[in-house]
Amino acid sequence: MKKFLKAAAVTVIAAVVGGSSLGLGLAAGLNIGRHPMFASAPSPTEEYAEEQAPFLFTEQEVETLPLEVRVSDITGVIRTLANSVVSINIDMRGMDRFAQPIYMPGSGSGIIFASDDDRVYIATNNHVVENAYRISISLDDENEIEAVFVGGDRDADLAVLSVARSDLDGKEYTLAVFGNSDELLVGDEVVAIGNPMGAGQTATRGIISAVNRQITIDGRTLNVLQTDAAINPGNSGGALANIHGEVIGINTAKAIAAHIEGMGYALPSNEAQIILEQLLIDGTTPRPHMGIIPRHVDENQRDLFSLPAVGVLVTGVAPGSAAEEAGLEEGDLIVGFNELVIETIPDLAEALADSEVGQTVVITLYRRGIQLMTIDVTLGDANAG
């Protein structure tokens, strides 16, 4: 992020559909040749109304494999987390080209991270389960256990599921231990564990390729770890572990192109833990939100269309959103957010992330390509309702 008249560089990788030389794919997969029968599970949209006692990772000790029994080798890492990483299977509703409903199976991964007297809780990516109407998990890749959606955060791409503790009677499981992702260095060895292609639990090995990378998917900017450990469809929500068997990342995406190899991404554990705790307690996290569909205008497009500046073009305004209430219009070119210059979608996303729900911010924009103006916008909550 930068102040007016100061420059800053932000790496952007756009998620695209077809025809691109560079894309970024979410690592959720369709099940191929394997789709178990599902018990009926509550819809992800069902309100999570149970009162939860405050949860902190620092206070979670039960059923966690003690650090002193861990082995600092790859087989030891896999053994440590084998009973903490689960396979997730879902049924999704969709529409065919004739607007008729269709039903598709999907798969992902999850990490057991908390429990109470009645429920066991699983962390995963929000994109794995956000369109699901039935969810189940498996500890052994054979027996399916009904799961309930507790809450999700679309912008952070994290969600929490729960299963009845009684349904796990007789099954071996342990709570994963989360490590300190801030201590990671490029070159540190890591292991990715998950459920690629719905085929069951597997592990791949690699290193940390980069830290504090920013990627943009569907208008969301995520701060991630980069790794060359293979992350494939279905690995989403699974564990990226350090050599001590601690979860230091939650696998979420990979770069996809014919000339790209070994560029996978994981959400850092230190950031994920904060959001998971809040989802577990409240079922949601407040996210400042304007309600626009953004498009980046770069220097080439600025010159081609004779626009006054680079920035973020508003290509749509959500009905009832903060943007609509403030008077933003399709075609507005956003170039400022309070005292900050906005040149890219990550610029805008970072400015929003540093704001609060209910805060009034000053948006500087060009209207109809000529009129420079400011509009006060009172930010809404992306996760409300």
N, C-alpha and C positions, 0 to 999 in steps of 0.2 A: 504494500500500500504506500501511497506517497501523498505529500502535500502538493498544492498547486505549484507549478513550475519546477518540481523535482521529479526525477525519473526513477522508476523501479522496474525490475524484470520479474515476470511471473510465468512459469511454465504452464502451458495449457495443452491438454490432450482432449480432443472432442470425441464424444461418442456419436457415431454416425451409423446410418443404415444403408449399406450397399454403395458401391461406386467410389469408395474412398481408398486412397493409398495408405491411410493410417486411421485405424479405429481403436476404440477401447471397449472391450466387452465385459459385462458383468459376469462373474463366474458362477452363474446359476445354470442348471442344465435340465433338459428334458430327459426323462427316463427312457432308455432304449431297451426293449426286450425284457423289462422287469418292472412290473407295477403291481404291488400288493393290494389286497382289499383293504379299504379304510373303514374304521368305525366312524360314525358321525361325530364331528367336532364343531364347536362353536365357531361362528364366523369371526374373522379378524376385526370386523367392524363392531362386534358386540362390546358394549362398555365393560371395562374391567373395574368392578365396583368393590371388590373385597378390600378391606382395610389391611394395609401392610405395615408391619413394624419397620422403623428405619433400618436400612441395610448399609453396611460399610464393608468394603473388601478387607479392611484392616481387622475387622472383628470376625470374619468368617474363618472358622477353624475346623468345623466338624467334617468328617469324611474326606479330608484332604490328605493326600499322600505326603508323609513327612519328607522334608528336604534331605535329611541325612541318609535315606535309603536310596537316593537317586544315583544313577550311574552316568558319568560324563562321557557317554559315547552315543552313537546314533541309535543302537538298539535299546539303550537305556532310556533315551528320550521317547521313543515310540512306546516302550513298555509303560513309562510314567503316564502318558496321556491316552493310552489306548481305551481306557474306561471312562475318559472324560469327554471324548469327541464322539458325537452321535451323527447318524445319517438322518436327514430330514426328507420326507416324501410328502408331496402336496398334490391336490387336485385344483386346477385353475379353470375358471369360466372364461370363455372368449366368444367372439362372433365370427362367423364365416363371411364370405363376400356377399352372401344373400341375406345378411343380418339375422341369421339363425344361430342360436346358442350352440357352442361346441365345448367339449370338456377335455382338458389336456392334463396329463401327469407331468410333474416336475420334481426336481431333486435339489438338495443343497446339504449343508453341513451345519453343525451347531456345537457349542461348548457348554458343558454343565459347569455352572459357576456359583450356584447358591442353592440353599434348601431351607425349609422350615419344617414344622411338625407335619404338615399336610402335603406340601408341594415341593417339587424339585424344578429348578429354573435353568433354562438354556438360552444362551446368547447366540444370535445369528445375524445375518444381514437382513435389513428390511426388505430389500428387493427380492429376497427368496420367498417371503411369505405374504407380501402386501396384497397380492391378487389371489390368494388361496381361499377356498371355502372349506377345505378339509386339510388338516395337518396331522401328520404322525411322525414319530421318531423311532429309531431302532438303535439298540446298543450292540446287537449281534448280527445285523444285516439280514435277519430272518423274521423275528417277531416284532410286529408293529404295535406301538403304544400311542393311544390318542393324546394329542397335544392341544393346548389352548393358547391363543394369542393374548399376551398380557398387554403389550404396548409396543409402539415403534416410533422411530424418528427418521423420516424420509431423508432429510438433509444430511444427517450423520450416517445414514444407511445402516442403522442398527435396530434390532428388535429383540424382545424377550418373549420366550414361550414358557409354558409350564406343563408338567405332567403330574398326575397324582402319585404321591410317594408309594401308596399301596400297590400301584401298578408295577413298581420296580422291585417288589418283594422277590427275593431269590435271584435277582440279577446283580451283577457286579458293576458298580459305578463309583467314581470318585470325583470330587470337585477339583477343577483345574486351579492351579496356582498361577497368578498373573505376575509377570516380571516387570522390570522398569525399562520401558522402551526408550527413555531418555538417555540411557547408558549405552545404547547400541552404537557400534562403529561400523563403517563400511569395511566389509571383509569378514565380519562375524558370521559364524556358521549357523544355519537355521534349518528347520525341518517343517514342511507343510503337511498337515494331516487333515484328511477330509474324505468326501464321498463323490469323487469325480464320475460324471456320467451316470450317477445312480448305481454304480457297480459295486459299492461297498467301500469300507475304509481302506485307504491306501496312504502311503507316505512318500514324499519326494524331498530331495536334499539340495541345498544351495547355500548362498551367502546373502548377506545384506548388501545390495548393490548401491543404494542411496538412502538417505534419511531426509525427512522434511521435504518431500516432493509434493507438488500440488497437481492434481488431475481434475478435469472437469467432465462430468457425465450428466447429460440431460439438464444442464444448467446448474448443477450442484458442484461446488468445488470442495474436494476432500484433501486433507493433509494425510499423506500416506508414507509407508515404507516401501521401497522397491526391492525386489528380490529376483534372483534367477532360478529359484526353486519352482518347478513346474506347478502352475495353478491353472486348472482346467474347469470347464463347466461342471458344476456340482460341488466344487471346492468352496464356493461362497459360504461364509459363516464358519469355516473351519479354522483350526489353530495354526498359527505360525509360531513355532517354539524355538527357544534358544537351546544351547547345548546342555543346559541344566534341566530341561524339561519344563520350563516356565513359558506360559503364553505371553509373547511380546507383541503379537499382532493378530488381527482377525482378517483372514483372506477375503478379498472382495472383488478384484478385477484383474484383467490382463490386457496388454496391448496386442492387437490382432492385425497382422498384415503378412503377406508372403515373405517379405524381406526382414521381418522382426522375429527374434527368438529370445526367450528368457527375460521377459519384462512383465513380472507380476507385481501386484500391489496389495498391501494389507494396511488396515487401520491400526495405528499404534495403540498398544495396550493402555498407556496412561490416559489417553483421551477417551478411549472406549469405556474404561471403568467408570468414569464420571457420569457418562450418559446412561450406562446400564443400571447404575444404582438409582438414578432418577426414574428410569422406566419401570424398574421393579417396584418402587414406592408409589409412584403416581400414575403409571401407565402411559405417560406422555412427557415430553420435554418442551418448554416454550421456545419457539423459534421465530425471531423477527422476520417479517414477511411483507412484501409490497403487493404481490399478486400480478406480476407482469410476465409475459413471455419475452425473454431477451434474445437479442441477436447482436453479435459483435460486428462493428463497423471498423475495418482496418484502414490503413492508409491507401491501399489500392482502391477499395470501395469508395472511400471519401473522394478521391480524385475522379473516379469513374462517374460518380453521380453528383459531383460538384457539391458535396456536403461541407458544412462549415468546420467539422472536426471529426476526429475518431471518437468512439464512445460506444454506448450500449443502446441499440435501437429497440424501442418498444414495438413488438409485432403483435401483441395482444394484451388485453387487460381483463382479468378475471372478474366476472360479475360479483358485486358485493364486497370486493377486496378493498384494502387500504388505498391502492392506486386509483381505483374507480371513484371512491369517495373523495379523494383529494383532487380529482379532475385530470389525471394523466390520460393521454390519448394514444391510440395506435399511431405510429409514425414519429412520436417524440424521440429525440436523441438525447439520452442522459449523458452528461459530461461532468457532473459534480454531485457529491454527497456530503453535505455540510462543508467543511473546508477542504475535502479531499477531491483530487482529480479522479474521474472515472474514465478509463480508456478501454477496459476489457470486462468481460463477465466476471472473472475472478476478482477484479478490483471491487465490483459491486457486491459480490458475495462476501468478501472480507469485511467490507464496510458494514453490511447487514449483520454479520456475525459478531461484530464489536458493538452492536447496538442492543437495545432492549425492547421487548414487546410493550407497546403503549407509548414509546418515545416518539416525539415529533422531530422529524429531520427535514433539512432543507435540500431539495433536489434541484439542481441546476440543469436546464435542458434547452435544446433548440426545438422550436415548434415550426413545422412546415419548412424546415431547413433554413430559416432566416431569423426568426424571432427568438432572441435569448431571453429566458425568463426563469424565475424560481417558483417552486411550489412546495408548500409545507405538507408533508405526508406523516400521518400518525400510524406507526407500524402495527400491523396485525400479527397474529400467531399462526404460523404455517401448520402447526399440529393441533390447532383448536378444532373441536368437532370431529 
